[in-house]
Amino acid sequence: MSNYLKRHTEALVKDVGIESACELTGKSKATLGRYYSDNPEHADRYMPVDAVAQLEAAASYPHVTSALAEMRGITLSYDVERSNSEGGVNNDVIKLSQRFAQLMAEYNISIEDGIITVNEAKRLLRETTALQKVLIDMKLHLEENN
């Protein structure tokens, strides 16, 4: 659990950019680094909720909030850009098929040598997140029809 939150905290800081994160939170680079450090002396140090809120407002994705939700088995609906919102369920099925094909292609490339590297895992995670967004669009369209 600890490393999971720290990884997502690091993703949040990197999403915003370290310099911008310092300006937004009023924290130094060193302090922000401690929040996601896997060093044992910083194991019990986490980013304060107000700092998370400030950074997530500027980030492209709510990394820490979504990690907390996932840890509790909660699904969030994230709606910053509804690029797939037009066209209804039929369009969603097409997009879903395309995204799944991209995920499988990425997986095949990644597993080719029997090892999934960190960079390959990041690409798989991006594709999985894109697939999840299409599923959320589809869910919203289905709910509209009821």
N, C-alpha and C positions, 0 to 999 in steps of 0.2 A: 504494500500500500504506500509506504513512504517513498520508495523510488518512483512509483507511478505518478504521484503528485509532483514530485520534483522534476520529472521529465516534462510534464505538462507545463509546469511553471517556467522551465527553460524555454519551451516552445513559445510560450506567451511573450516572454521578454524578447526573444529573437524575432518574433513576428512584428512587434512594435519597433524593434531596434534598440540597442542598449542605450544609446544617447537619448533617444526620445523617452525611453522608459525612466531614465534618471530624471529628466525634466518633469515628466508627468507625476511621478511619485515623490519627488524630492529626496530620493535615496541615492546613495553613491553606487558606482559600478561594483565595488567590493561587496556592499550590502546586498545588492540584487543577486550577485553571484553566490552568496552564502545561502540564499533561499533555495537554489536548485543544486547546490553542491552535494555530491555523494560522499564527501569526506566525513568520516565518523564524528568529528567534532561539531559538525553542522547538521547532524541527523535529525535533531528535534527542532530545527529552525525552519519555519514556513513563512511565506509571504502573507502579510496582513490582508484581511478581506477588503479593506478600503483601497489598498494598492492594486489588488486583483481587479476590482471594479473599475478603477481608473484605466488600467492597461487594457482590459477587455473592451472598454468603450472605444479605444483607439485601434484595437487589433482587428484582423480579418476574420477571426473565429474566437469564440469564448473557450479557450483551451482548458483552463482550470475548472470552470463551471461544468463543462461537459465531462471532464475527468471525474469530478465529484459525483455527478449524476450517474455515470457508468458504474462507479464503485457501488452505488446503491441499487443498481438495476433499473434506473429511471431513464426514460427516453425523452430527450428534449426536441422541440421543434424549433429550428433555427431559420430565421427568415430575413436575411439581409439583402439578398437578391433573388428574385423569383424568375430567373431566366427561363425556367421550364414551366412557368405557370400558365402559359397559353396552350390551347390545343386539347386539353382534357386528358382523360385516361388513355385513349389510344396513343396519343403522343408520348405519354409517360411510359407505356409499354415498349415503344420503339427506343426511347432514350435508355430505358432499363436494360434492354437487350444489348445496345451499343456499349454501355458502361460495363456490363458484365463481361462482354467479349474483351474489352480493354483490360479489365482486371485479370482475366484468364491468360491473355497474351503476356501481360507483365509477369504473372506467376510462372508461366512456362519459361520465360527468359531467365527469371530469378533462380529457379530450381534446377536449371540445366546442368550446373556443375555439382549439384547436391547440397549446396550451401547458399543460404540467403544472407547476403551481406547487409550491413547497416543501411547503405544507400538503397539497396534493393527493397529492404523492408520499408523505408520511407516512401518509395514510389508506390509500393503496394498499399500502404496506409493512405496515401493521397487518392488512389483509385477507389479504395474502399469508402472513403469519406464522400467522394463524388457520387458513388453508387447510393450511399445512404441519403444524400440530398435528393436524388431522383425518387427514391422510395418515399421520402417525406412529401414531395410534390404529389406523388400518386395517392398517398393517404389523404391529403387535403382535397384532391379532386373527388375521391370516392366519398368523403364525408360531405362535400357540397351536394352530391347527387342524392343523398339520403334526407 
